[in-house]
Structure formats: C-alpha cells, structure tokens
Amino acid sequence: MLVVKFGGTSVGDAEAIERVATIVRARLARRPIVVVSAMAGVTNQLLSLAHAAANGGLLAALDAIGDLKQRHTVTAERLLGAPAPQGIISELDALLRELASLAEALATLGFVTPRSLDAIAAIGERLSAPLVTALLLARGIPASLVDARRVIRTDSHFTQAAPDLPAIRQAVFDEVVPVVARDEVPVLGGFIGSNERGVTTTLGRGGSDFSAALIGAALRADAIEIWTDVDGMLTADPRVIPEARRIEQVTFDEAAELASFGAKVLHPSTIAPAVRDGVPVFVFNSRRPADGGGGTRIALDAPRRGVSAIAAKRGVPLVSVRTAEMLLAHGFLRRVFEVFERHRTSVDLVSTSEVSISVTPDDVARLDDVIADLRPLGEVQVQWDCGVIAVVGTGLADGGQYMARAFAALGDTPVHMASLSASGLNLSLVVDGQRVVDTMRRLHAAFFGDGAAA
C-alpha cells in the first residue's frame, strides 16, 4: 500500500484538487491511502477567528466563517458543477455551523484554551477531506471518507499532541484497511486526532506530514509520498537562493536535520515513524504531476556526500547562563535542563564552557517563564534576534575538508556558536539575524556554486 499526502497548496483550489484526482488515479494499482491538509491559509484563518471571538470580535469571527463558507462552496461548485450536490453542501454547512457555535462559546468564555483551539483548527481538514472525497467519486475513483480522529489516537496535550502508536496501529487496521480491501481509496484529514475520550486533538503545525507517516508506518507501506508545491528537497530555500538545486536522494538523517533546521518541505516529525519502520519517503511537486513532479527520495540507502543542503531558521534566541558554580561542579547542567523540561521547551543547540552554557530553544512560547526560572541559577543573557544555519551532509566531518570550506566561506561573519552534531552530519552556526541571508549565500556558493564539488 501507498500513503499519499497532499499539502495545503496541493488542495488550495479547484484546479489543485483536480490534479490530486489525476495523481491518485495513476496510483490506484498501488492501493493508495490519501491524507490531505486544510486548504492553503485556512488553518491560520481559523486560529485568527478563534482569538478574535475570544477578544470581543465575534462579528468579525462570524464574517471570517462566511468567507470560509464562500471559498469552500465556490470550490465545490467548480469541481462538481453549480449548484454543487446537496450532500457535499450539507456536510460543509454542518461543519461551519459547528465552527460558529465554537466561536460563540469562545466569545462567552472570553479566552481561548488549547482544547478549544484544537477543536477549531481541526475544522480545516474536516472541510477539505470531504471535498477531495467528493471529487474522486465524481471522477469515477472509488473513495471513502474516513474520520482521522478515529485513527490518529493521541494523548491530551492539546495543540501538540503525542501519538499513541499501538492505538494508531490498531485503528489503522480497524478503520483504514477494510476500506482498501473494498478497493476504495480512504481519504483522511491530516493533522488531527483524538485522545482516549474521543476529544479532538492536533499534532501541531505541519502535522499532516506526521499523520501520513504514522499511517504509513502502521501499515508498513511501500512508500509515503508528500505532494507539495516544490520539486522536492532543495540544496537551500529557493526564496533565498534562487539557484538552489533539487536533491535526488537524501538519507533519513539528513532529511530530519534539514526539516528541523528550517527546510519547509517536510515537518520535522515526519521522518521518525518512517525511519523506525524503514518506509521510504518521496517528495513531489503536485503542480507538475505529468512528469513525476521532479522529486526527492528519502531512504536509508541514499548515497553519502559531503554536503547535501543548507537550511536556516531565523528569529531564534540564544540563551546563556553564566555562573562560577559550574566550575568543577556536577549537577548544574541537570538543573538547567530541568527548567526547560518543566516548561515543555525543547532545545536545538547546546554549547558549554567551564562557567557558562548557551542554548537555542526550539520554541519561544514559554521562554519568559524559562528565563525567570533560570535566573536563580546564574546570570542570564538573551540575544533575541539570531539565526541558525545548518550545513548538512553525511560526509561533512570526513577528513575536515568540508568543515574547513564552511568556515572559510564565513569570512568576517561573527559567529555566536558553532556546533557539530554527535553524528557528524550537521554543522550548525548561530549568527546575527540580519546576517543569515548573506551567510547562507556564501555557504551555498562554497558548496554548490560554479566549480564547487559538495
């Protein structure tokens, strides 16, 4: 079986959804399971209207719901004819009435809760999945809508729920496999799930990739395909480096590092279930299905190379704690990381000296609380506007030549932290935020410019 995931831009309008049908039809012999995101921009609209409703802007929230109704209804009519079949219109209307009720409840409550945000954010995929299912059926492709909340079982950490892998595996065989056995295409919304009480949860932003990987791993699928709006994984962000090249194959470890450090093609969590079960992942361009969409293959047996790509994250704070108590002492680092654990804030990079530790947090949502709890441990300094540039390749540390080339390319760029991963495949550099673009261009030219051999 094959898991085929379509991102927001790949279901962003009627033309895009027609291409989805073309792609699915070409894969019917491989028994595809389809996972779809919300239409492009819809999740942001949903979260905005939730906050508006809670902050006294119920009318604005209801207007936004009207806009969502208009967009989805027009899309249905363009796909299925005007007027659209009553069945799909009734389904969309019911979901939007549910959304309006949630907005009214937030207006009464006066604040949002993580649980309410998940209930509202989930509406996006619950709107797009029926549209895709209806289009597949209209084009003669047997398809069946499957409520993803019955499949992706999670804990109750709303807005970023952790999957319950044994429960998901059982649910996949209970809810998805029977549909495939009937020679139908299951269609599920990504990103959403439910806890043990059946309450709606989400896997966090970008979680549709994660949903696809969880289903693919549970099935031991032949492959997971991620269809997006670029030709695959590239040597750099093409918005920053227009001459960035497509990478034909990368290892799971390289793809995970690139996703974690800013590559937007994949959600960082996507790779983990695939790695665990050895399921290859392919990234394709849904705007070019006729020629295979370019594509990148992500697998254990990808060729080894010095540098595969360069990624970057901006808006990253650098937090440093300095105290003489660290000198020849034990237990200090444990106390520092207990603070981050207590506030559910993960850390990307770590650098230590005899009397200081510096880290880059992955999430700033609770950083003020983290800093407050760090102050009793020592002098805390925060550089708010930094960027992390990751130079990634399986052979990066081989012989030192690639490391030397990377540092030579930096020139006079001030570097606040340099960290080589334990695996030796990621050299991460922390620089001032305003120097990120220039530094990326220098590094890309050094490894992928004319005459360079990465």
DRENKOLMAR-268481 format. One record per residue (C-alpha): residue number from 1; residue in three letters; x, y, z. Coordinates in nm, 2 decimals. Example, Ala and Ser with C-alpha at 12.3 -4.5 7.8 and 13.67 -1.06 7.14 Angstrom:
! DRENKOLMAR-268481
- 1:ala:1.23:-0.45:0.78
- 2:ser:1.37:-0.11:0.71
***
This chain:
! DRENKOLMAR-268481
- 1:met:0.00:0.00:0.00
- 2:leu:0.10:0.36:-0.06
- 3:val:0.03:0.67:0.16
- 4:val:-0.02:0.98:-0.05
- 5:lys:-0.03:1.32:0.14
- 6:phe:-0.13:1.65:-0.02
- 7:gly:-0.04:1.98:0.15
- 8:gly:-0.24:2.29:0.17
- 9:thr:-0.12:2.44:-0.16
- 10:ser:-0.19:2.10:-0.33
- 11:val:-0.56:2.13:-0.23
- 12:gly:-0.57:2.51:-0.23
- 13:asp:-0.83:2.55:-0.51
- 14:ala:-1.04:2.36:-0.76
- 15:glu:-0.76:2.33:-1.01
- 16:ala:-0.52:2.19:-0.75
- 17:ile:-0.78:1.93:-0.63
- 18:glu:-0.83:1.82:-0.99
- 19:arg:-0.46:1.75:-1.00
- 20:val:-0.50:1.54:-0.68
- 21:ala:-0.75:1.32:-0.86
- 22:thr:-0.51:1.28:-1.15
- 23:ile:-0.23:1.17:-0.92
- 24:val:-0.45:0.93:-0.72
- 25:arg:-0.58:0.77:-1.04
- 26:ala:-0.23:0.70:-1.16
- 27:arg:-0.16:0.51:-0.83
- 28:leu:-0.48:0.30:-0.80
- 29:ala:-0.29:-0.02:-0.86
- 30:arg:-0.07:0.05:-0.56
- 31:arg:-0.38:0.09:-0.33
- 32:pro:-0.33:0.45:-0.21
- 33:ile:-0.44:0.60:0.12
- 34:val:-0.49:0.97:0.08
- 35:val:-0.41:1.23:0.36
- 36:val:-0.50:1.59:0.30
- 37:ser:-0.42:1.92:0.47
- 38:ala:-0.66:2.21:0.50
- 39:met:-0.68:2.44:0.20
- 40:ala:-0.39:2.68:0.19
- 41:gly:-0.42:2.95:0.46
- 42:val:-0.73:2.81:0.62
- 43:thr:-0.57:2.70:0.95
- 44:asn:-0.43:3.05:1.00
- 45:gln:-0.78:3.19:0.94
- 46:leu:-0.93:2.95:1.19
- 47:leu:-0.68:3.04:1.46
- 48:ser:-0.73:3.41:1.40
- 49:leu:-1.10:3.39:1.42
- 50:ala:-1.08:3.19:1.74
- 51:his:-0.87:3.46:1.91
- 52:ala:-1.10:3.74:1.76
- 53:ala:-1.41:3.57:1.90
- 54:ala:-1.25:3.54:2.25
- 55:asn:-1.13:3.90:2.24
- 56:gly:-1.47:4.05:2.18
- 57:gly:-1.47:4.03:1.80
- 58:leu:-1.75:3.78:1.75
- 59:leu:-1.89:3.96:1.45
- 60:ala:-1.55:3.96:1.28
- 61:ala:-1.52:3.59:1.36
- 62:leu:-1.86:3.52:1.20
- 63:asp:-1.76:3.72:0.89
- 64:ala:-1.45:3.51:0.86
- 65:ile:-1.66:3.20:0.88
- 66:gly:-1.87:3.34:0.60
- 67:asp:-1.56:3.38:0.39
- 68:leu:-1.46:3.02:0.46
- 69:lys:-1.81:2.91:0.35
- 70:gln:-1.78:3.11:0.03
- 71:arg:-1.44:2.97:-0.05
- 72:his:-1.53:2.61:0.01
- 73:thr:-1.87:2.64:-0.17
- 74:val:-1.72:2.80:-0.47
- 75:thr:-1.45:2.53:-0.49
- 76:ala:-1.72:2.26:-0.46
- 77:glu:-1.92:2.42:-0.75
- 78:arg:-1.61:2.45:-0.97
- 79:leu:-1.53:2.08:-0.90
- 80:leu:-1.87:1.93:-0.91
- 81:gly:-2.09:2.18:-1.10
- 82:ala:-2.32:2.45:-0.99
- 83:pro:-2.52:2.41:-0.78
- 84:ala:-2.30:2.16:-0.61
- 85:pro:-2.46:1.83:-0.50
- 86:gln:-2.67:1.88:-0.18
- 87:gly:-2.48:1.61:0.00
- 88:ile:-2.14:1.79:0.00
- 89:ile:-2.31:2.13:0.06
- 90:ser:-2.49:1.99:0.37
- 91:glu:-2.17:1.84:0.50
- 92:leu:-1.98:2.17:0.46
- 93:asp:-2.27:2.37:0.62
- 94:ala:-2.28:2.14:0.92
- 95:leu:-1.91:2.18:0.98
- 96:leu:-1.94:2.56:0.95
- 97:arg:-2.23:2.57:1.19
- 98:glu:-2.02:2.38:1.44
- 99:leu:-1.74:2.63:1.39
- 100:ala:-1.98:2.92:1.45
- 101:ser:-2.10:2.75:1.77
- 102:leu:-1.74:2.72:1.89
- 103:ala:-1.68:3.08:1.81
- 104:glu:-1.98:3.19:2.01
- 105:ala:-1.87:2.98:2.30
- 106:leu:-1.53:3.15:2.30
- 107:ala:-1.70:3.49:2.29
- 108:thr:-1.89:3.40:2.60
- 109:leu:-1.59:3.25:2.77
- 110:gly:-1.36:3.54:2.69
- 111:phe:-1.04:3.35:2.64
- 112:val:-0.91:3.06:2.43
- 113:thr:-0.80:2.72:2.57
- 114:pro:-0.57:2.47:2.40
- 115:arg:-0.86:2.23:2.37
- 116:ser:-1.08:2.49:2.20
- 117:leu:-0.80:2.59:1.96
- 118:asp:-0.77:2.22:1.86
- 119:ala:-1.14:2.19:1.80
- 120:ile:-1.14:2.49:1.58
- 121:ala:-0.81:2.43:1.40
- 122:ala:-0.93:2.08:1.31
- 123:ile:-1.22:2.22:1.10
- 124:gly:-0.98:2.30:0.81
- 125:glu:-0.90:1.93:0.74
- 126:arg:-1.26:1.83:0.82
- 127:leu:-1.37:2.07:0.54
- 128:ser:-1.10:1.97:0.28
- 129:ala:-1.13:1.59:0.31
- 130:pro:-1.50:1.57:0.21
- 131:leu:-1.42:1.80:-0.09
- 132:val:-1.14:1.57:-0.21
- 133:thr:-1.36:1.26:-0.15
- 134:ala:-1.65:1.40:-0.35
- 135:leu:-1.42:1.49:-0.64
- 136:leu:-1.26:1.15:-0.65
- 137:leu:-1.61:0.99:-0.66
- 138:ala:-1.72:1.23:-0.93
- 139:arg:-1.42:1.14:-1.14
- 140:gly:-1.50:0.77:-1.11
- 141:ile:-1.25:0.68:-0.85
- 142:pro:-1.40:0.47:-0.56
- 143:ala:-1.33:0.66:-0.24
- 144:ser:-1.45:0.67:0.12
- 145:leu:-1.41:0.95:0.37
- 146:val:-1.25:0.82:0.70
- 147:asp:-1.27:1.04:1.01
- 148:ala:-0.90:1.08:1.10
- 149:arg:-1.00:1.13:1.47
- 150:arg:-1.09:0.76:1.48
- 151:val:-0.74:0.67:1.35
- 152:ile:-0.48:0.91:1.49
- 153:arg:-0.51:0.84:1.87
- 154:thr:-0.31:1.07:2.09
- 155:asp:-0.25:1.19:2.44
- 156:ser:-0.43:1.50:2.58
- 157:his:-0.15:1.76:2.52
- 158:phe:-0.37:1.99:2.31
- 159:thr:-0.22:2.18:2.02
- 160:gln:0.08:1.94:2.01
- 161:ala:-0.05:1.60:2.10
- 162:ala:0.18:1.30:2.11
- 163:pro:0.06:0.99:1.91
- 164:asp:-0.03:0.67:2.08
- 165:leu:0.15:0.43:1.84
- 166:pro:-0.01:0.10:1.94
- 167:ala:-0.36:0.25:1.94
- 168:ile:-0.29:0.41:1.60
- 169:arg:-0.18:0.08:1.45
- 170:gln:-0.49:-0.10:1.57
- 171:ala:-0.71:0.18:1.45
- 172:val:-0.55:0.18:1.10
- 173:phe:-0.63:-0.19:1.07
- 174:asp:-0.99:-0.13:1.20
- 175:glu:-1.07:0.18:1.01
- 176:val:-0.85:0.21:0.70
- 177:val:-0.76:-0.14:0.59
- 178:pro:-1.12:-0.25:0.54
- 179:val:-1.17:0.04:0.30
- 180:val:-0.87:-0.06:0.10
- 181:ala:-0.99:-0.42:0.10
- 182:arg:-1.31:-0.30:-0.07
- 183:asp:-1.09:-0.15:-0.35
- 184:glu:-1.18:0.20:-0.23
- 185:val:-0.94:0.49:-0.16
- 186:pro:-0.96:0.61:0.20
- 187:val:-0.94:0.99:0.24
- 188:leu:-0.84:1.13:0.58
- 189:gly:-0.77:1.48:0.70
- 190:gly:-0.41:1.51:0.83
- 191:phe:-0.30:1.70:1.15
- 192:ile:-0.60:1.59:1.36
- 193:gly:-0.66:1.31:1.60
- 194:ser:-0.84:1.24:1.93
- 195:asn:-0.75:1.14:2.28
- 196:glu:-0.87:0.84:2.47
- 197:arg:-1.20:1.01:2.55
- 198:gly:-1.26:1.10:2.18
- 199:val:-1.19:1.47:2.23
- 200:thr:-1.03:1.63:1.92
- 201:thr:-0.66:1.70:1.93
- 202:thr:-0.40:1.82:1.68
- 203:leu:-0.04:1.71:1.62
- 204:gly:0.09:2.07:1.58
- 205:arg:0.15:2.28:1.28
- 206:gly:0.27:2.08:0.98
- 207:gly:0.12:1.77:1.14
- 208:ser:-0.04:1.64:0.82
- 209:asp:0.30:1.50:0.72
- 210:phe:0.32:1.34:1.06
- 211:ser:-0.03:1.18:1.01
- 212:ala:0.08:1.04:0.68
- 213:ala:0.40:0.89:0.83
- 214:leu:0.21:0.74:1.13
- 215:ile:-0.03:0.57:0.89
- 216:gly:0.25:0.46:0.66
- 217:ala:0.45:0.31:0.94
- 218:ala:0.15:0.13:1.09
- 219:leu:0.08:-0.03:0.75
- 220:arg:0.45:-0.10:0.67
- 221:ala:0.36:0.08:0.35
- 222:asp:0.57:0.05:0.03
- 223:ala:0.62:0.43:0.04
- 224:ile:0.50:0.76:0.17
- 225:glu:0.46:1.04:-0.09
- 226:ile:0.45:1.40:0.02
- 227:trp:0.30:1.62:-0.26
- 228:thr:0.37:1.99:-0.21
- 229:asp:0.45:2.30:-0.43
- 230:val:0.82:2.25:-0.49
- 231:asp:1.02:1.99:-0.69
- 232:gly:1.14:1.81:-0.38
- 233:met:1.41:1.89:-0.12
- 234:leu:1.65:2.15:-0.25
- 235:thr:2.01:2.25:-0.16
- 236:ala:1.86:2.56:0.00
- 237:asp:1.55:2.77:0.03
- 238:pro:1.48:2.89:-0.32
- 239:arg:1.33:3.21:-0.19
- 240:val:1.68:3.29:-0.05
- 241:ile:1.89:3.11:-0.31
- 242:pro:1.71:3.11:-0.64
- 243:glu:1.98:2.89:-0.79
- 244:ala:1.92:2.61:-0.53
- 245:arg:1.92:2.26:-0.69
- 246:arg:1.69:1.96:-0.64
- 247:ile:1.84:1.68:-0.44
- 248:glu:1.75:1.35:-0.59
- 249:gln:1.82:1.14:-0.28
- 250:val:1.90:1.21:0.08
- 251:thr:1.92:0.99:0.39
- 252:phe:1.66:0.99:0.66
- 253:asp:1.91:1.15:0.90
- 254:glu:1.99:1.43:0.66
- 255:ala:1.62:1.50:0.58
- 256:ala:1.54:1.51:0.96
- 257:glu:1.82:1.76:1.03
- 258:leu:1.71:1.98:0.74
- 259:ala:1.35:1.97:0.84
- 260:ser:1.44:2.05:1.20
- 261:phe:1.65:2.35:1.09
- 262:gly:1.42:2.53:0.87
- 263:ala:1.35:2.33:0.55
- 264:lys:0.98:2.39:0.49
- 265:val:0.92:2.09:0.26
- 266:leu:0.87:1.84:0.55
- 267:his:0.75:1.86:0.90
- 268:pro:1.04:1.75:1.13
- 269:ser:0.84:1.47:1.29
- 270:thr:0.76:1.31:0.95
- 271:ile:1.08:1.12:0.94
- 272:ala:1.07:0.95:1.27
- 273:pro:0.80:0.69:1.20
- 274:ala:0.94:0.62:0.86
- 275:val:1.29:0.57:0.99
- 276:arg:1.17:0.33:1.26
- 277:asp:1.00:0.11:1.00
- 278:gly:1.22:0.17:0.70
- 279:val:0.95:0.32:0.48
- 280:pro:1.09:0.54:0.21
- 281:val:0.95:0.89:0.17
- 282:phe:0.92:1.07:-0.16
- 283:val:0.87:1.45:-0.20
- 284:phe:0.70:1.55:-0.53
- 285:asn:0.56:1.87:-0.69
- 286:ser:0.18:1.85:-0.72
- 287:arg:0.18:2.12:-0.98
- 288:arg:0.38:1.90:-1.22
- 289:pro:0.23:1.55:-1.19
- 290:ala:0.26:1.47:-1.56
- 291:asp:0.64:1.45:-1.54
- 292:gly:0.66:1.29:-1.19
- 293:gly:0.69:1.62:-1.01
- 294:gly:1.07:1.61:-1.00
- 295:gly:1.11:1.45:-0.66
- 296:thr:1.34:1.36:-0.38
- 297:arg:1.38:1.01:-0.24
- 298:ile:1.45:0.99:0.13
- 299:ala:1.57:0.65:0.24
- 300:leu:1.83:0.46:0.44
- 301:asp:2.04:0.37:0.13
- 302:ala:2.08:0.72:-0.02
- 303:pro:2.43:0.80:-0.14
- 304:arg:2.68:0.95:0.10
- 305:arg:2.80:1.30:0.02
- 306:gly:3.00:1.58:0.19
- 307:val:2.73:1.84:0.19
- 308:ser:2.37:1.78:0.07
- 309:ala:2.20:2.11:0.16
- 310:ile:2.19:2.42:0.38
- 311:ala:1.90:2.52:0.59
- 312:ala:1.83:2.81:0.82
- 313:lys:1.59:2.93:1.09
- 314:arg:1.55:3.30:1.18
- 315:gly:1.41:3.46:1.48
- 316:val:1.60:3.22:1.71
- 317:pro:1.70:3.35:2.06
- 318:leu:2.03:3.25:2.21
- 319:val:2.00:3.20:2.59
- 320:ser:2.32:3.19:2.80
- 321:val:2.36:3.11:3.17
- 322:arg:2.69:3.21:3.33
- 323:thr:2.79:3.12:3.69
- 324:ala:3.11:3.03:3.87
- 325:glu:2.92:2.75:4.03
- 326:met:2.97:2.55:3.72
- 327:leu:3.35:2.53:3.77
- 328:leu:3.45:2.17:3.85
- 329:ala:3.09:2.11:3.98
- 330:his:2.84:1.84:3.89
- 331:gly:2.46:1.86:3.86
- 332:phe:2.45:2.21:3.72
- 333:leu:2.35:2.11:3.37
- 334:arg:2.08:1.89:3.50
- 335:arg:1.92:2.18:3.69
- 336:val:1.94:2.39:3.37
- 337:phe:1.77:2.13:3.16
- 338:glu:1.51:2.06:3.42
- 339:val:1.39:2.41:3.38
- 340:phe:1.34:2.36:3.00
- 341:glu:1.17:2.02:3.07
- 342:arg:0.93:2.18:3.33
- 343:his:0.82:2.43:3.07
- 344:arg:0.80:2.17:2.78
- 345:thr:1.05:2.37:2.58
- 346:ser:1.30:2.17:2.37
- 347:val:1.65:2.28:2.28
- 348:asp:1.82:2.26:1.94
- 349:leu:2.18:2.35:2.01
- 350:val:2.40:2.34:2.33
- 351:ser:2.74:2.49:2.39
- 352:thr:2.92:2.48:2.73
- 353:ser:3.24:2.62:2.88
- 354:glu:3.37:2.59:3.23
- 355:val:3.15:2.86:3.36
- 356:ser:2.86:2.90:3.11
- 357:ile:2.61:2.72:2.90
- 358:ser:2.44:2.86:2.59
- 359:val:2.13:2.71:2.42
- 360:thr:1.89:2.78:2.13
- 361:pro:1.53:2.70:2.23
- 362:asp:1.32:2.53:1.97
- 363:asp:1.00:2.71:2.08
- 364:val:0.97:3.06:2.24
- 365:ala:0.61:3.03:2.36
- 366:arg:0.72:2.97:2.72
- 367:leu:1.06:3.13:2.71
- 368:asp:0.97:3.42:2.95
- 369:asp:0.89:3.16:3.21
- 370:val:1.20:2.96:3.13
- 371:ile:1.42:3.27:3.18
- 372:ala:1.26:3.36:3.51
- 373:asp:1.33:3.01:3.64
- 374:leu:1.69:3.02:3.51
- 375:arg:1.78:3.34:3.69
- 376:pro:1.83:3.18:4.03
- 377:leu:2.09:2.96:3.87
- 378:gly:2.32:3.24:3.74
- 379:glu:2.34:3.54:3.52
- 380:val:2.11:3.50:3.22
- 381:gln:2.17:3.68:2.89
- 382:val:1.94:3.65:2.59
- 383:gln:2.02:3.76:2.23
- 384:trp:1.68:3.76:2.08
- 385:asp:1.74:3.81:1.70
- 386:cys:1.97:3.53:1.60
- 387:gly:1.96:3.28:1.32
- 388:val:2.08:2.92:1.30
- 389:ile:2.23:2.80:0.97
- 390:ala:2.27:2.42:0.93
- 391:val:2.52:2.27:0.69
- 392:val:2.41:1.91:0.64
- 393:gly:2.57:1.61:0.48
- 394:thr:2.65:1.25:0.58
- 395:gly:3.02:1.30:0.49
- 396:leu:3.05:1.65:0.64
- 397:ala:3.31:1.55:0.90
- 398:asp:3.52:1.33:0.67
- 399:gly:3.87:1.44:0.67
- 400:gly:3.79:1.80:0.77
- 401:gln:3.78:1.94:0.42
- 402:tyr:3.42:2.03:0.42
- 403:met:3.44:2.19:0.77
- 404:ala:3.73:2.40:0.65
- 405:arg:3.54:2.51:0.34
- 406:ala:3.24:2.61:0.56
- 407:phe:3.45:2.82:0.80
- 408:ala:3.64:2.98:0.51
- 409:ala:3.31:3.08:0.35
- 410:leu:3.21:3.27:0.66
- 411:gly:3.47:3.54:0.61
- 412:asp:3.41:3.82:0.86
- 413:thr:3.07:3.70:0.97
- 414:pro:3.05:3.70:1.36
- 415:val:2.95:3.35:1.48
- 416:his:2.80:3.33:1.83
- 417:met:2.80:2.95:1.85
- 418:ala:2.92:2.66:1.63
- 419:ser:2.81:2.31:1.69
- 420:leu:2.89:1.98:1.52
- 421:ser:2.63:1.72:1.58
- 422:ala:2.73:1.40:1.75
- 423:ser:2.65:1.21:1.43
- 424:gly:2.89:1.45:1.24
- 425:leu:2.63:1.53:0.97
- 426:asn:2.52:1.88:1.08
- 427:leu:2.74:2.18:1.14
- 428:ser:2.51:2.45:1.30
- 429:leu:2.62:2.81:1.31
- 430:val:2.44:3.08:1.52
- 431:val:2.48:3.43:1.37
- 432:asp:2.30:3.76:1.39
- 433:gly:1.96:3.75:1.23
- 434:gln:2.04:4.02:0.98
- 435:arg:2.34:3.81:0.86
- 436:val:2.15:3.49:0.79
- 437:val:2.08:3.55:0.42
- 438:asp:2.43:3.67:0.33
- 439:thr:2.58:3.38:0.52
- 440:met:2.35:3.13:0.35
- 441:arg:2.45:3.26:0.01
- 442:arg:2.82:3.24:0.10
- 443:leu:2.79:2.88:0.21
- 444:his:2.58:2.78:-0.08
- 445:ala:2.82:2.93:-0.33
- 446:ala:3.11:2.75:-0.15
- 447:phe:2.95:2.41:-0.18
- 448:phe:2.72:2.43:-0.48
- 449:gly:2.84:2.73:-0.69
- 450:asp:3.02:2.70:-1.02
- 451:gly:3.33:2.48:-0.97
- 452:ala:3.23:2.37:-0.63
- 453:ala:3.20:1.99:-0.55
- 454:ala:3.00:1.92:-0.24
***
